Amino acid sequence: MMTRRQKIIKLLEERDCSVSELALMLEIRGKGSKKIILDDIKAIANVVKREGKVLLIQPAQCKKCGFIFKPEIRIPGRCPKCKSEWIEEPRFKIEFK
């Protein structure tokens, strides 16, 4: 039986995913579901580095004005440029170096 983090690694090796997509695929629901996945991705970033892989981050982007955030393992709440809360989540993928 695979752990949740092992499942996330397998999914991210196959394709890029957002936090919401991962929560949906892993059937994690509830108020803290995104935080659980973000915490897992932070831990996974260290694990894959030791395995000769890299965690790629497509940064979050404002859907209203197009502002591109720094590539981070977090979901911004509001655009610093236009103050919109209409944010496209960052996407993650694992690749070999």
ABEGO torsion letter per residue (X at the ends): XBBAAAAAAAAAAABBBBAAAAAAAAGBBEAAAAAAAAAAAAAAAAAAAAAGBBBBBBBBBBAAAGBBBBBBBBBBABBAAAGBABBBBBBBBBBBX
